[in-house]
Amino acid sequence: VILHTIHVGITQTNCYIVGCEETREGVVIDPGGNPKRILKAIKDAGLTIRYVLNTHCHFDHMGANADVVAATGAPLALHPAELPILQARGGASWFGVPVKESPAPDIELDDGQVIEVGTLRFQVLHTPGHSPGGVTFYLAEQGVAFDGDVLFQMGVGRTDLPGGEWDTLMRSIREVLFALPDETVLYSGHGPRTTVGQEKRSNPWVR
């Protein structure tokens, strides 16, 4: 699997470019800002982008949706429960950040749905709590999951923004993410990667 991480925007969000080595097709997960850098990374990787995917729609994860969708022509996919947040430009105004309006989603994601890109099969897992329509993109065969702002290395997503809910977040972590194999590598929205097993053992918020 081809995997590039780009740190974008004021919150240094992890934007992921993930591609199939055989077909050179790929996805962009959470283009949160710095569209020129994202587009350069796509070009350098030699990938054709098939989908732009949002784990959730806070501004630091969707701030470059408009430019990346326009440049790649790829359909935008997100969970329908995120639409109000998307339409509010990810809450950018709460933080005084200018963000371009995102196009509407072309695809509304549902729990259990599979998105195929070349030989890659991204399974959609609904993981709300940080945000109502938060999803995790799970590549079972490759043993990796992109979980947005649900679970971090030694941390969990904040639940004080509109639509956030602590008990729901804990359920998403314990019942969905912790149900994945311990060796699954978690690529989260901020900070370094970790594994399911490591967080089960040592994350102080969830033990």
ZILINLIN-V78807 format. One record per residue. N is the residue number from 0. RES is the residue in one letter. PSI is psi in degrees with one decimal (* if undefined). Layout:
# ZILINLIN-V78807
((N | RES | PSI) (N | RES | PSI))
This chain:
# ZILINLIN-V78807
((0 | V | 140.1) (1 | I | 128.2) (2 | L | 118.6) (3 | H | 137.0) (4 | T | 129.3) (5 | I | 129.4) (6 | H | 120.3) (7 | V | 151.6) (8 | G | -179.3) (9 | I | -22.4) (10 | T | 9.9) (11 | Q | 49.7) (12 | T | 143.5) (13 | N | 112.7) (14 | C | 131.2) (15 | Y | 134.5) (16 | I | 117.9) (17 | V | 128.9) (18 | G | 160.9) (19 | C | 125.3) (20 | E | -31.4) (21 | E | -47.3) (22 | T | -10.3) (23 | R | 30.2) (24 | E | 150.8) (25 | G | -178.1) (26 | V | 158.3) (27 | V | 124.2) (28 | I | 121.9) (29 | D | 65.1) (30 | P | 91.9) (31 | G | -9.5) (32 | G | -176.4) (33 | N | 56.1) (34 | P | -34.6) (35 | K | -40.2) (36 | R | -38.1) (37 | I | -45.9) (38 | L | -34.9) (39 | K | -41.5) (40 | A | -37.0) (41 | I | -45.5) (42 | K | -45.4) (43 | D | -33.7) (44 | A | -11.8) (45 | G | 36.8) (46 | L | 148.4) (47 | T | 120.4) (48 | I | 122.2) (49 | R | -30.7) (50 | Y | 147.9) (51 | V | 121.7) (52 | L | 133.0) (53 | N | 124.1) (54 | T | -35.1) (55 | H | 176.9) (56 | C | 26.0) (57 | H | 151.5) (58 | F | -32.9) (59 | D | 2.5) (60 | H | -12.5) (61 | M | 5.6) (62 | G | -24.9) (63 | A | 12.9) (64 | N | -51.3) (65 | A | -49.2) (66 | D | -38.5) (67 | V | -40.3) (68 | V | -43.4) (69 | A | -41.5) (70 | A | -32.9) (71 | T | -21.5) (72 | G | 10.0) (73 | A | 145.0) (74 | P | 147.8) (75 | L | 133.1) (76 | A | 132.3) (77 | L | 169.1) (78 | H | 138.0) (79 | P | -25.2) (80 | A | -12.2) (81 | E | -6.5) (82 | L | -45.9) (83 | P | -37.4) (84 | I | -41.5) (85 | L | -45.2) (86 | Q | -23.7) (87 | A | 19.8) (88 | R | 39.2) (89 | G | 17.3) (90 | G | 19.6) (91 | A | -35.1) (92 | S | -27.7) (93 | W | -29.2) (94 | F | 3.4) (95 | G | 34.2) (96 | V | 131.0) (97 | P | 128.2) (98 | V | 134.6) (99 | K | 143.4) (100 | E | 133.7) (101 | S | 146.8) (102 | P | 159.9) (103 | A | 153.9) (104 | P | 143.5) (105 | D | -26.8) (106 | I | 128.5) (107 | E | 119.6) (108 | L | 150.7) (109 | D | 149.2) (110 | D | 130.9) (111 | G | -12.6) (112 | Q | 149.2) (113 | V | 130.6) (114 | I | 119.2) (115 | E | 130.6) (116 | V | 105.6) (117 | G | -126.9) (118 | T | -0.5) (119 | L | 140.1) (120 | R | 102.1) (121 | F | 114.3) (122 | Q | 133.3) (123 | V | 122.2) (124 | L | 122.5) (125 | H | 117.2) (126 | T | 70.2) (127 | P | 173.5) (128 | G | -53.5) (129 | H | -33.6) (130 | S | 145.9) (131 | P | -35.4) (132 | G | 26.3) (133 | G | 135.7) (134 | V | 156.6) (135 | T | 136.8) (136 | F | 114.9) (137 | Y | 122.4) (138 | L | 94.4) (139 | A | -45.3) (140 | E | -35.9) (141 | Q | -11.7) (142 | G | 36.9) (143 | V | 151.7) (144 | A | 139.6) (145 | F | 106.7) (146 | D | 12.4) (147 | G | -133.4) (148 | D | 36.1) (149 | V | -56.8) (150 | L | 132.8) (151 | F | 171.5) (152 | Q | 114.1) (153 | M | 25.5) (154 | G | 171.7) (155 | V | 165.4) (156 | G | 150.4) (157 | R | 151.9) (158 | T | 17.4) (159 | D | 4.0) (160 | L | 159.7) (161 | P | 130.5) (162 | G | -5.6) (163 | G | 149.2) (164 | E | 117.0) (165 | W | -48.9) (166 | D | -36.7) (167 | T | -42.3) (168 | L | -46.5) (169 | M | -38.6) (170 | R | -42.0) (171 | S | -41.1) (172 | I | -51.3) (173 | R | -39.8) (174 | E | -23.6) (175 | V | -61.8) (176 | L | -42.6) (177 | F | -5.9) (178 | A | -11.8) (179 | L | 157.5) (180 | P | 143.1) (181 | D | -32.0) (182 | E | -2.3) (183 | T | 128.5) (184 | V | 126.0) (185 | L | 120.9) (186 | Y | 106.9) (187 | S | 178.1) (188 | G | -20.6) (189 | H | 148.0) (190 | G | -175.2) (191 | P | 164.6) (192 | R | 161.7) (193 | T | -169.8) (194 | T | 158.7) (195 | V | -46.0) (196 | G | -42.1) (197 | Q | -42.4) (198 | E | -35.8) (199 | K | -41.4) (200 | R | -39.6) (201 | S | -2.9) (202 | N | 116.4) (203 | P | -20.5) (204 | W | -19.8) (205 | V | -9.6) (206 | R | *))
